[in-house]
Amino acid sequence: MQAGVELLRTLGLRKKGIRVVSCPRCGRHSFDSQGFLQSVERELLTIDKDLTVAIMGCQVNGPGEAKSADLAITGIGNSIFLYEKGKLVRKVEKSEAKQALMEAIDHAE
């Protein structure tokens, strides 16, 4: 589904919507970024805000990607970190990650 949305965006047929930056899982990942993305993807596609959201699997690349994203989420073990405009704003448990991200998107401008 994301590929279709990106194609429409590239063709100039879709102006708004969440752009997702996600890492391919490497040996450093300690947060299942791909699984998390799958759990939120359908909801993200329904949002008309013009935002870039980075979903990263480790604390090595996560903070770097967070600098160029409106919102970013990454994790170590059971601790999940939420960034806004490159600044760490919240730490939550893994079970609260989806809710924390969706709340941040709701409040983002």
Backbone as CSV, one residue per row, in Angstrom:
resi,resn,N_x,N_y,N_z,CA_x,CA_y,CA_z,C_x,C_y,C_z
1,MET,0.818,-1.187,0.000,0.000,0.000,0.000,0.866,1.257,0.000
2,GLN,1.914,1.246,0.799,2.804,2.397,0.890,3.416,2.718,-0.468
3,ALA,3.751,1.699,-1.249,4.345,1.924,-2.567,3.378,2.682,-3.472
4,GLY,2.106,2.351,-3.431,1.107,3.046,-4.231,0.976,4.505,-3.832
5,VAL,0.985,4.769,-2.539,0.905,6.141,-2.036,2.131,6.923,-2.487
6,GLU,3.310,6.314,-2.384,4.541,6.988,-2.812,4.524,7.268,-4.308
7,LEU,3.983,6.366,-5.097,3.875,6.575,-6.539,2.976,7.773,-6.835
8,LEU,1.831,7.856,-6.176,0.945,9.006,-6.355,1.628,10.302,-5.942
9,ARG,2.383,10.257,-4.864,3.094,11.443,-4.390,4.147,11.873,-5.415
10,THR,4.885,10.917,-5.967,5.913,11.204,-6.967,5.303,11.827,-8.220
11,LEU,4.136,11.370,-8.606,3.454,11.893,-9.791,2.753,13.224,-9.528
12,GLY,2.791,13.672,-8.280,2.148,14.933,-7.932,0.643,14.823,-7.757
13,LEU,0.138,13.617,-7.655,-1.298,13.395,-7.512,-1.743,13.315,-6.056
14,ARG,-0.798,13.262,-5.146,-1.107,13.259,-3.715,-0.107,14.180,-3.034
15,LYS,-0.612,15.232,-2.420,0.258,16.234,-1.804,0.474,15.982,-0.317
16,LYS,-0.561,15.532,0.367,-0.469,15.363,1.815,-0.319,13.899,2.172
17,GLY,-0.017,13.679,3.424,0.084,12.317,3.926,1.421,12.076,4.599
18,ILE,1.475,11.047,5.381,2.669,10.684,6.135,3.696,10.042,5.205
19,ARG,4.928,10.541,5.262,6.057,9.900,4.589,6.799,9.105,5.657
20,VAL,7.017,7.844,5.405,7.666,6.977,6.390,9.087,6.674,5.952
21,VAL,10.030,6.861,6.869,11.413,6.450,6.686,11.623,5.304,7.661
22,SER,12.037,4.158,7.157,12.222,3.000,8.024,13.498,2.283,7.640
23,CYS,14.150,1.712,8.615,15.419,1.034,8.343,15.189,-0.437,7.988
24,PRO,16.082,-0.965,7.156,16.079,-2.417,6.975,16.766,-2.988,8.209
25,ARG,16.266,-3.998,8.765,16.844,-4.503,10.021,18.245,-5.041,9.793
26,CYS,19.164,-4.538,10.569,20.539,-5.030,10.522,20.827,-5.756,11.838
27,GLY,22.057,-6.139,12.033,22.441,-6.862,13.236,22.341,-6.040,14.506
28,ARG,22.253,-4.698,14.370,22.194,-3.835,15.550,20.786,-3.642,16.086
29,HIS,19.772,-4.031,15.336,18.407,-3.690,15.746,18.060,-4.330,17.088
30,SER,17.407,-3.531,17.911,16.919,-4.062,19.184,15.438,-3.739,19.348
31,PHE,14.862,-3.147,18.324,13.437,-2.812,18.266,12.951,-3.293,16.905
32,ASP,11.887,-4.053,16.878,11.369,-4.601,15.628,10.668,-3.496,14.842
33,SER,11.455,-2.679,14.151,10.906,-1.539,13.421,9.960,-1.978,12.316
34,GLN,10.272,-3.064,11.633,9.413,-3.535,10.548,8.073,-4.037,11.085
35,GLY,8.098,-4.772,12.182,6.855,-5.229,12.802,6.023,-4.064,13.309
36,PHE,6.703,-3.076,13.898,5.997,-1.891,14.386,5.368,-1.137,13.219
37,LEU,6.128,-0.969,12.138,5.597,-0.284,10.961,4.353,-0.998,10.435
38,GLN,4.402,-2.312,10.373,3.231,-3.065,9.905,2.023,-2.841,10.809
39,SER,2.267,-2.655,12.103,1.148,-2.472,13.039,0.507,-1.088,12.938
40,VAL,1.225,-0.100,12.388,0.680,1.263,12.298,0.443,1.726,10.861
41,GLU,0.882,0.956,9.879,0.859,1.407,8.486,-0.534,1.828,8.003
42,ARG,-1.536,1.018,8.249,-2.888,1.356,7.764,-3.383,2.674,8.355
43,GLU,-3.124,2.883,9.638,-3.541,4.133,10.272,-2.782,5.317,9.695
44,LEU,-1.488,5.147,9.455,-0.683,6.241,8.913,-1.171,6.662,7.531
45,LEU,-1.610,5.707,6.737,-2.061,6.013,5.380,-3.354,6.817,5.349
46,THR,-4.095,6.851,6.437,-5.354,7.601,6.479,-5.167,9.031,6.968
47,ILE,-3.967,9.395,7.377,-3.710,10.715,7.951,-3.284,11.672,6.844
48,ASP,-3.938,12.839,6.784,-3.659,13.813,5.732,-2.626,14.865,6.115
49,LYS,-2.005,14.742,7.252,-0.978,15.709,7.641,0.283,15.482,6.812
50,ASP,0.961,16.562,6.497,2.200,16.502,5.729,3.364,16.339,6.707
51,LEU,3.680,15.091,7.061,4.710,14.795,8.053,5.639,13.696,7.559
52,THR,6.869,13.750,8.033,7.812,12.654,7.832,7.990,11.957,9.172
53,VAL,7.782,10.648,9.177,7.908,9.842,10.392,8.987,8.792,10.157
54,ALA,10.013,8.793,11.003,11.083,7.794,10.918,10.827,6.711,11.960
55,ILE,10.884,5.465,11.521,10.716,4.322,12.420,11.990,3.505,12.301
56,MET,12.830,3.605,13.317,14.171,3.041,13.260,14.353,1.960,14.320
57,GLY,15.195,0.984,14.013,15.349,-0.174,14.877,16.433,-0.100,15.928
58,CYS,17.281,0.933,15.888,18.367,0.994,16.873,18.687,2.431,17.245
59,GLN,19.477,2.583,18.272,19.891,3.899,18.734,21.124,4.416,17.995
60,VAL,21.624,3.676,17.025,22.760,4.148,16.232,22.254,5.076,15.131
61,ASN,21.357,4.597,14.285,20.830,5.398,13.184,19.575,6.179,13.559
62,GLY,18.881,5.750,14.572,17.634,6.406,14.965,17.761,7.891,15.225
63,PRO,18.677,8.329,16.095,18.803,9.763,16.359,19.191,10.572,15.119
64,GLY,19.998,10.004,14.245,20.370,10.706,13.014,19.173,10.909,12.102
65,GLU,18.381,9.871,11.911,17.175,9.986,11.088,16.158,10.909,11.745
66,ALA,16.138,10.930,13.069,15.194,11.785,13.788,15.438,13.257,13.485
67,LYS,16.681,13.622,13.211,17.005,15.025,12.932,16.326,15.537,11.673
68,SER,16.116,14.663,10.702,15.507,15.112,9.448,14.027,14.730,9.343
69,ALA,13.453,14.218,10.415,12.039,13.818,10.415,11.242,14.714,11.362
70,ASP,9.968,14.825,11.085,9.095,15.560,12.003,8.922,14.782,13.300
71,LEU,8.753,13.470,13.167,8.628,12.573,14.311,9.467,11.339,14.046
72,ALA,10.015,10.762,15.094,10.787,9.529,14.938,10.595,8.672,16.173
73,ILE,10.703,7.367,15.955,10.583,6.422,17.056,11.665,5.367,16.879
74,THR,12.309,5.023,17.970,13.337,3.988,17.962,13.347,3.333,19.335
75,GLY,14.122,2.288,19.492,14.091,1.626,20.783,15.305,0.793,21.098
76,ILE,15.439,0.511,22.374,16.452,-0.401,22.901,15.718,-1.313,23.875
77,GLY,15.675,-2.591,23.557,14.975,-3.529,24.434,13.516,-3.164,24.579
78,ASN,13.066,-2.951,25.804,11.675,-2.611,26.063,11.443,-1.101,26.139
79,SER,12.504,-0.310,25.977,12.391,1.145,26.046,12.290,1.727,24.640
80,ILE,11.262,2.531,24.417,11.022,3.152,23.123,11.167,4.664,23.292
81,PHE,11.859,5.286,22.336,12.154,6.712,22.401,11.442,7.438,21.268
82,LEU,10.753,8.519,21.604,10.021,9.313,20.634,10.711,10.666,20.490
83,TYR,10.974,11.043,19.249,11.631,12.305,18.931,10.677,13.201,18.157
84,GLU,10.776,14.501,18.399,10.065,15.498,17.606,11.101,16.482,17.100
85,LYS,11.179,16.614,15.770,12.146,17.519,15.137,13.562,17.276,15.656
86,GLY,13.921,16.020,15.857,15.269,15.648,16.261,15.551,15.678,17.747
87,LYS,14.591,16.108,18.541,14.796,16.195,19.987,14.030,15.078,20.689
88,LEU,14.711,14.399,21.595,14.070,13.353,22.386,13.035,14.001,23.295
89,VAL,11.778,13.560,23.169,10.705,14.168,23.954,10.003,13.199,24.892
90,ARG,10.179,11.905,24.646,9.426,10.955,25.468,10.065,9.577,25.417
91,LYS,10.015,8.888,26.547,10.445,7.494,26.638,9.260,6.706,27.168
92,VAL,8.912,5.615,26.465,7.776,4.790,26.875,8.167,3.318,26.809
93,GLU,7.337,2.491,27.395,7.504,1.045,27.277,7.063,0.614,25.878
94,LYS,7.581,-0.508,25.418,7.245,-1.007,24.084,5.731,-1.133,23.891
95,SER,5.021,-1.560,24.919,3.567,-1.748,24.812,2.814,-0.432,24.604
96,GLU,3.454,0.694,24.890,2.822,2.009,24.754,3.273,2.751,23.497
97,ALA,4.139,2.139,22.692,4.765,2.829,21.559,3.759,3.296,20.516
98,LYS,2.845,2.437,20.126,1.879,2.801,19.088,1.026,3.980,19.541
99,GLN,0.516,3.904,20.750,-0.312,4.988,21.275,0.488,6.285,21.355
100,ALA,1.735,6.211,21.802,2.575,7.405,21.918,2.811,8.047,20.551
101,LEU,3.091,7.227,19.540,3.319,7.764,18.200,2.044,8.397,17.652
102,MET,0.916,7.730,17.787,-0.332,8.268,17.249,-0.728,9.566,17.960
103,GLU,-0.480,9.660,19.262,-0.746,10.905,19.994,0.152,12.019,19.484
104,ALA,1.419,11.710,19.238,2.354,12.717,18.730,1.921,13.199,17.346
105,ILE,1.454,12.287,16.508,0.967,12.670,15.177,-0.265,13.556,15.306
106,ASP,-1.176,13.204,16.205,-2.384,14.014,16.410,-2.040,15.443,16.808
107,HIS,-0.985,15.612,17.613,-0.612,16.937,18.105,0.359,17.673,17.187
108,ALA,0.900,16.995,16.206,1.878,17.620,15.304,1.186,18.611,14.377
109,GLU,1.937,19.639,14.037,1.400,20.656,13.112,2.020,20.526,11.757
